[in-house]
């Protein structure tokens, strides 16, 4: 029993190191142990950081917006995610949707690569998607106090373009170029070239059933 | 040389006695805790909270984890570092596998709550929980990450009344005691890091953080009236900071423990009411069961239906 206790003590010490280094992996000791701990964190999910509403709450309302484009690059319809308010009887369902939206809001590359892919798959008629993200601003405490602003009129005031993607994987490069040139009357040649490169880089987003 | 050795001996003796005291304290703390009553309260409550939350998540399983859901498998591999991350749902991505996965996970939570094959149930629940997380990290939030740890510690916990009656310190009791202590320490770690992280935030220093949370996307209500109580916002903001930072210390003081726990219950009830993360609040309040004394846990258990107090052994 004594040996078992000694072994368990070593395991406990290791576990204590794991749960205290996990939330602070960028520290010196975190980096020092990372060859051992990083794989463990990935396998076990023990590497969580604990920063609820911290360092800054930054809980500004966000949403993902998009426009579904047809072959001519014209908007067929648009949409946003998550839905406004709490449309579900159980709020938990909306909580996760907000978490999902926030995840893509703060990771443009994944927004472009993963979210757009889902939009393409769930909109079979889409030839392209134009992605945006927008956020509302937190009303100023003192302006609300003076009655100049209200919490209930949240508007998604700040809107940023995330990028454009083509849904059709077989879309030819020259078609894409032609479309860009047609739509770029006011764009300089350099911008046009960079747009073209960006769009070509994003072309492989395809519907699962596109082939 | 000899004089120096003789002079050092009492120091070695002192160090040896300190070391032995530490080892005794370590063993007593980790291996001899009587946690049956607390765990009889904690485990079914914890499993119930998880069960309800994950039944609700199951309503959106296809969207989050399905083949036609938001996270395409190909894109998952491309965009999320997959080294060492594993998931049954990546190996078996079909809709049938997803529902089997969900069903077994929920059943394991039920058996865990009922104390049937508790260690096996906790192990199954833990593995499937991590499997869900790895399939789609984008929908993971605090509730899921905290659950990981408690499910893991419950793998070592078995409430063995027979062993307790015989006062035997068998391997099973030692593991249970160690698991119980790790649950306690985990709660302290969560609050400590959460508090320290907040100290980095300008809005927390300004005392306006609660105002931002009142206006967050997660806020259940829009309360303009709160703006007329800036002092309350400041007090609550600093109160949260102080409470989180000092929780890991004060919770071990017999005198302060009840107040710390009461503060925590009020804070989490407040969060659950204001922000739409009620399961997170429920989970944290449930975790306080491991900080009760056996007598307090027994008193709480008596208020529950008889089922809880009699059938949650194992």
Interface residues (C-beta under 8 A of the other chain):
Chain A: X1 X4 X5 X8 X9 X12 X15 X16 X19 X20 X23 X24 X38 X39 X42 X43 X44 X45 X46 X48 X49 X50 X51 X52 X53 X54 X55 X56 X57 X58 X59 X60 X61 X62 X86 X90 X91 X92 X93 X94 X95 X96 X98 X99 X100 X102 X103 X104 X109 X110 X113 X114 X115 X117 X118 X121 X122 X138 X139 X141 X142 X144 X145 X150 X151 X152 X154 X208
Chain B: X26 X27 X30 X31 X53 X56 X57 X59 X60 X64 X67 X68 X69 X70 X71 X72 X75 X76 X78 X79 X81 X83 X84 X85 X86 X130 X133 X134 X137 X138 X139 X140 X141 X142 X145 X146 X148 X149 X152 X169 X171 X174 X175 X178 X182 X185 X186 X189 X190 X191 X193 X194 X197 X198 X199 X200 X201 X202 X203 X204 X208 X209 X211 X212 X213 X214 X215 X216 X217 X218 X220 X222 X223 X224 X227 X228 X230 X233 X276 X277 X278 X279
